[in-house]
């Protein structure tokens, strides 16, 4: 009995819809995970460059944004985890807005 190796899947065109969905999910995750209890809120735009292997690289929070450096690092960390299907094209740059609501301070029990 002969065993046939499966052919590796060929790379395909960049899937814009899947990438947009993945960035939307990263923005939602960041909105929850990057909240800080000191009342800061943040909003801005993130630039993400996808490479042919499907990984997100060159993740940068663009321009002036509200929020501190810790929020910026947290947002960047979440967007770096985004993956898309491998594709055969030059790197693709996309942007996505993010909004992080302030955490309301806990009421004083006195």
C-alpha positions in Angstrom: 0.0 0.0 0.0 1.5 3.3 -1.0 1.2 6.3 1.2 0.7 9.6 -0.6 1.9 12.8 1.0 -0.6 15.5 1.0 0.4 18.5 -1.0 1.0 21.6 1.0 -1.7 24.1 0.7 -0.8 26.8 -1.7 -0.9 30.4 -0.5 -3.8 32.4 -1.7 -4.9 36.0 -2.1 -5.1 38.1 1.1 -8.5 37.7 2.7 -9.5 41.3 3.6 -12.8 40.3 5.3 -11.1 37.7 7.6 -8.4 40.2 8.4 -10.9 42.9 9.3 -12.8 40.5 11.5 -9.6 39.4 13.3 -8.7 43.1 13.9 -12.2 43.8 15.2 -11.8 40.9 17.6 -8.4 42.1 18.8 -9.9 45.6 19.4 -12.7 44.1 21.5 -10.2 42.0 23.5 -8.1 45.0 24.1 -11.1 47.0 25.1 -11.7 44.6 28.0 -8.1 43.6 28.9 -6.4 47.0 28.7 -8.8 48.8 31.0 -7.0 50.3 34.1 -8.7 51.1 37.4 -7.4 54.7 37.6 -10.1 56.1 35.4 -8.1 56.5 32.2 -9.8 55.9 28.9 -8.1 55.6 25.5 -9.0 55.7 21.9 -6.8 55.7 18.8 -5.8 54.0 15.7 -3.5 51.0 15.3 -1.5 50.2 12.2 -0.9 46.5 11.6 1.2 45.0 8.8 0.5 41.4 7.8 3.2 39.4 6.2 2.8 36.4 3.8 3.0 33.9 6.6 -0.1 35.4 8.1 1.5 37.0 11.1 0.9 40.6 12.3 4.1 42.6 12.4 4.9 46.3 12.7 2.0 47.0 15.1 2.0 50.7 15.9 -0.4 52.9 17.7 -0.6 56.0 15.4 -0.5 59.6 16.2 -1.8 61.3 19.4 -4.1 59.1 21.4 -5.6 59.3 24.8 -4.4 57.0 27.5 -1.0 56.2 29.0 2.0 54.2 27.9 0.7 51.1 29.7 -2.5 51.1 27.7 -0.5 51.6 24.5 1.7 48.6 25.3 -1.4 46.5 26.1 -3.2 47.4 22.9 -0.1 46.7 20.9 0.3 43.3 22.6 -3.3 42.3 21.6 -2.9 43.3 18.0 0.4 41.4 17.6 -1.5 38.2 18.3 -3.7 38.5 15.2 -3.1 35.9 12.5 -4.6 35.5 9.1 -4.4 32.7 6.5 -1.0 32.8 4.7 -1.1 34.7 1.4 1.0 35.2 -1.6 1.4 39.0 -1.9 3.5 41.8 -0.6 2.9 42.7 3.0 -0.5 44.3 3.6 -1.0 47.2 6.0 -4.4 47.8 7.7 -5.6 50.2 10.4 -8.2 49.7 13.1 -9.6 52.0 15.7 -9.7 51.1 19.3 -11.7 52.4 22.3 -11.0 51.6 25.9 -13.6 52.8 28.4 -12.5 54.1 31.8 -13.1 51.9 34.8 -15.4 53.7 37.2 -13.8 54.1 40.6 -15.3 51.9 43.3 -17.6 53.8 45.6 -16.2 54.9 49.0 -17.9 52.6 51.6 -18.0 55.4 54.2 
